[in-house]
């Protein structure tokens, strides 16, 4: 049991030094076993042009020249392997409780994507041409792929507590509550009371990346890493002094390469809010989280709706240039309580999603012997 646990931890947190020997020849080496079924290198890589992926990674992430292609390939294969394993595990959970995504739901989603591309609902030819050129798949294949992504997102949301207590028809073994009590809000306020001040003359910009919730977890992971995952991420480059526009150039290319229909990258103009009443609770909390003399906030969850009223989700952070702090707010302020509750829920949802992934991988993923620590 200890060796299996060690293997799972290795899969989650350590990129294997060697994923495959002589993989370029199409080796079918077993990388993992999930629910009794082997997962091979070829299943993970498929027809992917690995050299093109390596080159794109070098450009987007500004990988130093001294890092060998083989090391980048190991990282790419590891990322795809972890994503593939989670897909299989989430699919198994969704199938076990018979979670379905209806045809009517799918029609609405596909029609919305067509509209984002400037296509009519009945423009079958242009839609098929777009999918062939962008993904090399048919409309039917894309429909089922998208249905699968939505189902995985839905089963994850149930297990992570986003929809509240589990309904009777979904007796899932893995579940984490997202409930935030008044006591939770009060305790958080007592820890951060001094930071909850009336802010005025708030000189700031906001970075926000939004995307439809049905995109894959692999794509979400890539976007998160591009925004805040390392030295070449948007946020880290801005911390080193680059402008928001310059720091976002690699992210723009990534969004385009991923072909995310409906994704929106918003870099707001620099503006001054007369006071915090002009800001939503999340932006207000981010503005107060950095020094009044300026700085860049931590990354936070973002959500909005598009012109059709459809939900979008993603990430955001604030670049503050300056603000004036007034008197401290008291706990009875609705803005304070709303901001604290929203922050706790965002943080807890991210924690719960991570816990769900850990629980699934711990229960069902077995790593090959060669990946065990010696």
Buried (B, 14 or more C-beta within 10 A) or exposed (E): EEEEEBBBBBBBEEBBEEBBEEBEEEEEBBBBBBEEEBBBBBBBBEEEEBEEBBBBBBBBBEBEEEEEBEBBBBBBBBBBBBBBBBBBBBBBBBEEBEBEBEEEEBEEBBBBBBBBEEBEEEBEEEBBEBBEEBEEBEBEEBBEEBBBBBBBBBBBBBBBBBEEEBEEEBEBEBBBEBEBEEEBBEEBBEEBBEBBBBBBEBBBBBBBBBBBBBBBBBBBBBBBBBBBBEEBBBBBBBBEEBEBEEBBBBBBBBBEBBBBBBBBBEBBEEEEBEBBEEBBBBBBBBBBBBEBEEBBBEBBBBEBEBEEEBEBBBBBBBBBEEBEEEEEBEEEBEBBBBBBBBBBBBEBBEEBBEBBBBBBBBEBBBBBEBBEEE
